[in-house]
């Protein structure tokens, strides 16, 4: 059994778009369910205990970046550098695969206008397709776990999931989704699921790369974990950037950035 943990970066709002971050990104971290429940959980817990002596602290990107909600010690430069080095080592050593979809919201609106699909729902379709393709190759079944986002958004996601099981996507028939994926479960961030925490940590660096911000070591580690074609191509496999641009050179897993 495989599990895909979902988390997002940016918001899916197409009415008000932040000029500093005009993206929506949805990332999926795929693991064996047993590995997620045991090895990954233990490694993340040990990491928290080593650096904060608190296994209940939640590895949340925005809290880490703002030195809040238990991460106040990161204000100290020496400790911060040691923490990030340890965090990069943790992510590098954990066994998982990444699939992600990034929507450039301004370009999305420009191309499709009033017909533009909600970025979250569009990204969900893309990730479900890639998850199903991977499950089919491995002859395995899967579950999806996403973070709760509030009652209204959670209900929208549940409806979107039901629609996928009834209507399918552009490339995957509904019966294949229904047979391959057992369920989509929403969990509270307070549950401190290691897989959701890892998904939170991997999606922001992907968004930063797409928007053209300085590439750091965290993205270089994630780049190696993105699903790729047999030839090493990432575009369309582990990373989908929409709308597609014909002039954009393909990104590869071994490409220095």
FIZANU-284153 format. One record per residue (C-alpha): residue in three letters; x, y, z. Coordinates in steps of 0.001 Angstrom, whole numbers, padded with zeros to 6 digits, always signed. Example, Ala and Ser with C-alpha at 12.3 -4.5 7.8 and 13.67 -1.06 7.14 Angstrom:
BEGIN
ALA+012300-004500+007800/SER+013670-001060+007140/
***
This chain:
BEGIN
UNK+000000+000000+000000/UNK+001256+003453-000971/UNK+000306+006790+000579/UNK+000536+010252-000944/UNK+000638+013174+001488/UNK-000482+016535+000074/UNK+000411+020085+001008/UNK+000279+023424-000760/UNK+002196+026665-001120/UNK+000455+029926-001935/UNK-003318+030291-002174/UNK-005715+029172-004868/UNK-007474+032552-005110/UNK-007679+033857-008675/UNK-009466+037089-007738/UNK-006724+038614-005603/UNK-003201+037585-006611/UNK-000137+038409-004532/UNK+002408+040026-006904/UNK+005243+038746-004693/UNK+004078+035144-004994/UNK+001621+034754-007902/UNK+001748+030963-007751/UNK-000185+028071-006381/UNK+001755+024858-005832/UNK+000487+021484-004670/UNK+002993+018813-003726/UNK+002632+015118-003074/UNK+005053+013023-001023/UNK+004662+009330-001884/UNK+005835+006606+000498/UNK+005110+003026+001369/UNK+002428+003204+004049/UNK+004372+000986+006464/UNK+007495+003119+005993/UNK+005487+006296+006621/UNK+003937+004940+009804/UNK+007153+003549+011221/UNK+010563+004633+009889/UNK+009584+008133+008704/UNK+007597+008811+011867/UNK+010475+007674+014072/UNK+013090+009678+012153/UNK+011029+012884+012278/UNK+010311+012405+015986/UNK+013989+011823+016750/UNK+014880+014972+014796/UNK+012445+017065+016838/UNK+013736+015659+020103/UNK+017346+016297+019105/UNK+016832+019961+018234/UNK+013898+021033+020409/UNK+013427+018296+023023/UNK+009768+018333+021995/UNK+008261+015640+019765/UNK+004954+017533+019525/UNK+006367+020561+017715/UNK+005092+020728+014115/UNK+007617+021178+011300/UNK+005709+023938+009519/UNK+007570+026043+006949/UNK+005990+029391+007833/UNK+006661+028906+011557/UNK+010271+027905+010868/UNK+010838+030911+008596/UNK+009296+033304+011150/UNK+010919+031761+014264/UNK+007577+031245+016002/UNK+005413+028546+017616/UNK+008331+026719+019182/UNK+011010+027726+016667/UNK+012161+030868+018493/UNK+015602+029307+019019/UNK+016214+029714+015282/UNK+016854+033420+015895/UNK+020331+032314+016953/UNK+022459+032116+013800/UNK+024634+029213+014932/UNK+021660+027111+016006/UNK+019751+028016+012825/UNK+022605+026876+010593/UNK+022912+023598+012509/UNK+019141+023083+012341/UNK+018942+023592+008566/UNK+021923+021318+008015/UNK+020230+018623+010076/UNK+016883+019175+008342/UNK+018461+018848+004896/UNK+020166+015632+005998/UNK+016848+014273+007268/UNK+014987+015034+004036/UNK+017837+013643+001951/UNK+017956+010353+003858/UNK+014216+009691+004046/UNK+012829+007456+001287/UNK+010033+009096-000696/UNK+009111+010297-004152/UNK+007767+013743-005011/UNK+005187+014838-007546/UNK+004169+018483-007758/UNK+002059+020850-009811/UNK+002656+024594-009953/UNK+000103+027002-011419/UNK+001263+030430-012579/UNK-001964+032181-011684/UNK-001598+035325-013810/UNK-000746+033294-016921/UNK-003518+030828-016066/UNK-006055+033652-015946/UNK-004692+035285-019086/UNK-004992+032058-021070/UNK-008366+030823-019827/UNK-010166+033893-018471/UNK-013508+033123-016820/UNK-013051+029447-017738/UNK-009890+029141-015608/UNK-010124+026100-013344/UNK-009513+026544-009616/UNK-005746+025998-009135/UNK-006194+023561-006243/UNK-008646+021381-008155/UNK-006526+021458-011314/UNK-003411+020524-009354/UNK-005278+017747-007551/UNK-006261+016223-010908/UNK-002625+016293-012029/UNK-001297+014671-008863/UNK-004018+012019-008760/UNK-003169+011096-012363/UNK+000505+010662-011573/UNK-000234+008759-008378/UNK-002512+006361-010290/UNK+000085+005842-013016/UNK+002710+004966-010411/UNK+000348+002630-008581/UNK-000477+000868-011841/UNK+003168+000232-012624/UNK+003761-001185-009147/UNK+000435-003060-009073/UNK-000321-001470-005728/UNK-003199+000450-004167/UNK-002959+003819-002472/UNK-004514+006341-000160/UNK-004227+010125-000155/UNK-003868+012204+003002/UNK-004320+015973+002850/UNK-004285+018617+005534/UNK-007562+020103+006693/UNK-008010+023671+005399/UNK-011284+024780+007020/UNK-014844+023477+006731/UNK-015726+025206+003437/UNK-012499+024294+001644/UNK-012569+020770+003075/UNK-016072+020263+001721/UNK-014997+021544-001704/UNK-012097+019097-001702/UNK-014348+016202-000725/UNK-016723+017078-003582/UNK-013810+017356-006013/UNK-012591+013910-004919/UNK-016044+012396-005451/UNK-016147+013974-008916/UNK-012788+012426-009758/UNK-014131+008999-008773/UNK-017225+009536-010934/UNK-015871+011485-013910/UNK-012158+010727-013900/UNK-009595+013141-015349/UNK-008540+013965-018882/UNK-006142+011013-018966/UNK-007356+008590-016257/UNK-010756+006941-016316/UNK-012915+007135-013193/UNK-012987+003355-012667/UNK-009176+003260-012637/UNK-009027+005995-009993/UNK-011670+004237-007912/UNK-009878+000893-008073/UNK-006368+002297-007532/UNK-006990+004777-004719/UNK-008795+003545-001639/UNK-009632+006917-000095/UNK-008781+010563+000417/UNK-008489+011436+004102/UNK-008289+014887+005668/UNK-006193+015223+008807/UNK-005608+018123+011167/UNK-002131+019662+011225/UNK-002111+019092+014994/UNK-001976+015351+014307/UNK+001740+015845+013536/UNK+001800+013245+010765/UNK+005382+012946+009549/UNK+004269+012611+005935/UNK+002264+015842+006028/UNK+005166+017647+007679/UNK+007534+016453+004964/UNK+005062+017538+002272/UNK+004949+020983+003900/UNK+008742+021200+003825/UNK+009155+020180+000178/UNK+006555+022338-001565/UNK+007853+025844-000752/UNK+011322+025224-002272/UNK+009615+024026-005458/UNK+007538+027208-005591/UNK+010654+029317-005000/UNK+012426+027625-007898/UNK+009536+028197-010315/UNK+009177+031851-009355/UNK+012886+032390-009954/UNK+014089+032948-006408/UNK+017550+031904-005262/UNK+017956+028133-005260/UNK+019062+026650-001955/UNK+020299+023229-000911/UNK+016777+022141+000078/UNK+015564+022312-003534/UNK+018617+020461-004849/UNK+017751+017599-002489/UNK+014082+017668-003516/UNK+015038+017792-007202/UNK+016598+014327-006877/UNK+013385+012968-005342/UNK+011017+014279-008014/UNK+009554+011492-010143/UNK+011330+011283-013481/UNK+011144+009522-016811/UNK+013608+006720-017642/UNK+015752+009355-019375/UNK+015760+011636-016306/UNK+013142+014136-017492/UNK+011145+015811-014697/UNK+008695+017910-016720/UNK+005349+016166-016915/UNK+006514+013396-014605/UNK+007490+014683-011188/UNK+006881+018353-011899/UNK+004068+019923-013911/UNK+004166+023700-014432/UNK+001021+025260-015914/UNK+000266+026869-018275/UNK+002893+025088-020363/UNK+005366+027190-022277/UNK+006826+025756-025466/UNK+009987+027808-025098/UNK+010760+026510-021603/UNK+013658+023992-021647/UNK+012883+020655-019967/UNK+014044+020268-016390/UNK+016026+017141-015597/UNK+016783+015396-012310/UNK+020550+015797-012833/UNK+020419+019389-014061/UNK+022471+021801-011932/UNK+020457+024821-010780/
***
